[in-house]
Amino acid sequence: MSRIFVLFSVCTLAFLLLFQSVVVAEEFAGKPLHDKDCLKCHGVEMYSRDPLFVKSYRQLDAQVNACVKRNNIQWTEEQTEDVIDYLCDAFYGFE
């Protein structure tokens, strides 16, 4: 019985550590792209100015896509979504 418990505990811990690593990697996937391409034109202070220009996830999505198009940034759709998700998590907190 104790061997089963130990094996179950080890497997559970390994799964949790693996899941946490995947979540952290996904959470920060957009940061390097943002820092490389977005910060060429503006700083992060624009994300906290009052009043906020962007007030919803939909507006954030539209704004990032407009910047990508206007500046001819060569991101895939997935990379664009990563940047939007990064901005949402790091600065805006939209659901």
Secondary structure, DSSP 8 states (H G I E B T S, - for coil): -HHHHHHHHHHHHHHHHHHHHHHHHHHTTHHHHHHHHGGGT--GGGGS-SS-S--SHHHHHHHHHHHHHHTT----HHHHHHHHHHHIIIII---
